[in-house]
Amino acid sequence: MKLGATTYTVPTLVGATLGASVLALSTKALALVIAGSAFIGMMASAAFPYFILVATIPVQVDLLGGVTVTKLITPLAIGMVTINALIHRGPWPVLLRWPAGYLAGMFFLTSLLSLVGGNLHGFPGEAAKVPVYGALFFLTLTFNRTADDLRRLLWVITITGVGEALITAAQVHYGFVMPGDWRRNVGLPSEGGVDGAFMSISEGKVRAEGTTAHPIFLASFFLMAMPCTTFLLFHEKHPWVKASLAAMLCLMGYAWVYTFARSSVVGFVFLILVALWFQSKLVRKLSVIALVLVLAGGLSYQVVSEWFQAGVHTVESQSLFGKADLNESSGSFAFRRESIVGGWNLFLAYPWFGVGFGQAINHYVKYLPSWADHYYHPAVIHNMFLEVASELGVFALSAFIGMWAWAFVCLKRGLRIPALRSYAVLLTSLLVGQIAFLMITPMVREIWLTLPMAMAIGHMARSNASPEGGFFSVRVDEAKPQQVWRDERANRLSGARPEMRT
């Protein structure tokens, strides 16, 4: 068969356009093309705007004058969801679901009001984070109404993780630097010299961040993406799909190692322990014994600290860590401890309304303890809960803790439903791992996805939603036609009374 001239011409023109754009405007032009393609994708399906928003969670590189991809996509996604709802093509955003919507609404409203009435340092950039977090939270509640919806979401997270892993590999082996790369702030170049990123590369230092603002944020994303990929690996049936997922998981594991984010190891340890808790009686017994020892005071803080630093030092002594661009374990542990104490002191100084969303960077160093002697302190408090407390005060902190508490209540409901139990185990493990990780790390975007995912499972359990297809083998009544199940599920979600059938 002879191919027409158009078959060759169109790809050639597209390739030439992309190549000329990259040459003229660097990688930002390519990012604009990708963003345009994403916008076209948003119009293809009612759920696509939400999926694209989820896929941009780790994309924190600058696009246009400090505006990141996620901050650009968020208003587009909200707009497309609203338009689809107006033309009855998709659901209206779930905003007033009790108590999840009210707790989140109180937190986000307090965040905005704290910026308006408080310290205005960095107001535009900090204020832009609130709609990003809010869109992730409320749209996750909106578009996850069945188990199949959750399964599709896990695939979006997995595919995004593979993309981040490929970019990480390019950074490790080819020194690829994204716009707004975090290493540009590592070291100050001499006049006429190169910036910090290339200084690190030229010295043979490696620590990958993907498209995030810092390697810790990339590790945080893998802390969510790798368990989701593992879940799909164990539940998919087709051998070729399993093989593909196994390869994806290995690639993400490789990328995670090169973040050298030692704090994420703590998160993975707790995540794995909770997952095993649901599978092994031995783990449950050992966990109870360990808890009794800790409560009895058998391990002092000094002993735990020494064991932690000894373990990290053992890992760092391996040759792989010799080329990592990071602080020594003792220094990393020291500034985290001092940062946490400084965050607590700042909270005590402003207990009611805090110093403003994202404004602790301008205040907390003054509240470091008198014994603090580390030469370097990070810009943010390395404890998520103290960060919220010191920036927003006790009322917002109560709403924030309330969201976590409600998420675990919802997961407890999901554990009772056979069709939802595996998802509830996954989310319980994820949330516990994130809590452990975030006790020594500032806030990350991923929690605004995992928290509403857990709450969505609780809503499914309460509504007694039945799964449609997928990999579930448990069904309440196999004799009922599939259409009857769909009709009854729709009636339950809408509150309508089911019709009498003969």
Secondary structure as the mmCIF struct_conf table of DSSP 4:
data_model
#
loop_
_struct_conf.conf_type_id
_struct_conf.id
_struct_conf.beg_label_comp_id
_struct_conf.beg_label_asym_id
_struct_conf.beg_label_seq_id
_struct_conf.end_label_comp_id
_struct_conf.end_label_asym_id
_struct_conf.end_label_seq_id
HELX_LH_PP_P HELX_LH_PP_P1 LYS A 2 GLY A 4
HELX_RH_AL_P HELX_RH_AL_P1 ALA A 5 LEU A 25
TURN_TY1_P TURN_TY1_P1 SER A 26 SER A 26
HELX_RH_AL_P HELX_RH_AL_P2 THR A 27 MET A 42
TURN_TY1_P TURN_TY1_P2 MET A 43 ALA A 44
BEND BEND1 ALA A 46 ALA A 47
HELX_RH_AL_P HELX_RH_AL_P3 PHE A 48 ALA A 55
TURN_TY1_P TURN_TY1_P3 THR A 56 PRO A 58
STRN STRN1 ASP A 62 LEU A 64
TURN_TY1_P TURN_TY1_P4 GLY A 65 GLY A 66
STRN STRN2 VAL A 67 THR A 68
HELX_RH_AL_P HELX_RH_AL_P4 VAL A 69 LEU A 86
TURN_TY1_P TURN_TY1_P5 ILE A 87 HIS A 88
BEND BEND2 ARG A 89 GLY A 90
HELX_LH_PP_P HELX_LH_PP_P2 PRO A 91 PRO A 93
TURN_TY1_P TURN_TY1_P6 TRP A 98 PRO A 99
HELX_RH_AL_P HELX_RH_AL_P5 ALA A 100 GLY A 117
BEND BEND3 GLY A 118 GLY A 118
TURN_TY1_P TURN_TY1_P7 HIS A 121 GLY A 122
HELX_RH_AL_P HELX_RH_AL_P6 PHE A 123 PHE A 143
BEND BEND4 THR A 146 THR A 146
HELX_RH_AL_P HELX_RH_AL_P7 ALA A 147 TYR A 174
TURN_TY1_P TURN_TY1_P8 PRO A 179 GLY A 180
HELX_RH_3T_P HELX_RH_3T_P1 TRP A 182 ASN A 185
BEND BEND5 VAL A 186 GLY A 187
HELX_LH_PP_P HELX_LH_PP_P3 LEU A 188 SER A 190
TURN_TY1_P TURN_TY1_P9 GLU A 191 GLY A 192
BEND BEND6 GLY A 193 GLY A 193
HELX_RH_AL_P HELX_RH_AL_P8 GLY A 196 SER A 202
TURN_TY1_P TURN_TY1_P10 GLU A 203 GLY A 204
STRN STRN3 VAL A 206 VAL A 206
TURN_TY1_P TURN_TY1_P11 GLY A 210 THR A 211
BEND BEND7 THR A 212 HIS A 214
HELX_RH_AL_P HELX_RH_AL_P9 PRO A 215 HIS A 235
HELX_RH_AL_P HELX_RH_AL_P10 PRO A 239 VAL A 257
TURN_TY1_P TURN_TY1_P12 TYR A 258 PHE A 260
HELX_RH_AL_P HELX_RH_AL_P11 ARG A 262 TRP A 277
TURN_TY1_P TURN_TY1_P13 PHE A 278 GLN A 279
HELX_RH_AL_P HELX_RH_AL_P12 LYS A 281 LEU A 295
TURN_TY1_P TURN_TY1_P14 ALA A 296 GLY A 297
BEND BEND8 LEU A 299 LEU A 299
HELX_RH_AL_P HELX_RH_AL_P13 TYR A 301 GLU A 316
TURN_TY1_P TURN_TY1_P15 SER A 317 SER A 317
BEND BEND9 GLN A 318 GLN A 318
HELX_RH_3T_P HELX_RH_3T_P2 SER A 319 LYS A 323
STRN STRN4 ALA A 324 ALA A 324
BEND BEND10 LEU A 326 LEU A 326
HELX_RH_AL_P HELX_RH_AL_P14 SER A 329 ALA A 349
BEND BEND11 TYR A 350 TYR A 350
TURN_TY1_P TURN_TY1_P16 PRO A 351 PHE A 353
BEND BEND12 VAL A 355 VAL A 355
TURN_TY1_P TURN_TY1_P17 PHE A 357 GLY A 358
HELX_RH_3T_P HELX_RH_3T_P3 ALA A 360 ASN A 362
TURN_TY1_P TURN_TY1_P18 HIS A 363 HIS A 363
HELX_RH_3T_P HELX_RH_3T_P4 TYR A 364 TYR A 367
TURN_TY1_P TURN_TY1_P19 SER A 370 TRP A 371
BEND BEND13 TYR A 375 TYR A 375
BEND BEND14 ALA A 379 VAL A 380
BEND BEND15 HIS A 382 HIS A 382
HELX_RH_AL_P HELX_RH_AL_P15 MET A 384 LEU A 415
TURN_TY1_P TURN_TY1_P20 ARG A 416 ARG A 416
BEND BEND16 ILE A 417 ILE A 417
HELX_RH_AL_P HELX_RH_AL_P16 PRO A 418 LEU A 438
TURN_TY1_P TURN_TY1_P21 MET A 439 ILE A 440
BEND BEND17 THR A 441 THR A 441
TURN_TY1_P TURN_TY1_P22 ARG A 445 GLU A 446
HELX_RH_AL_P HELX_RH_AL_P17 ILE A 447 SER A 463
TURN_TY1_P TURN_TY1_P23 ASN A 464 ASN A 464
HELX_LH_PP_P HELX_LH_PP_P4 ALA A 465 PRO A 467
BEND BEND18 GLY A 469 GLY A 469
TURN_TY1_P TURN_TY1_P24 GLY A 470 PHE A 471
BEND BEND19 VAL A 476 VAL A 476
TURN_TY1_P TURN_TY1_P25 GLU A 478 ALA A 479
BEND BEND20 LYS A 480 LYS A 480
HELX_RH_AL_P HELX_RH_AL_P18 GLN A 482 SER A 494
TURN_TY1_P TURN_TY1_P26 GLY A 495 GLY A 495
HELX_LH_PP_P HELX_LH_PP_P5 ALA A 496 MET A 500
#
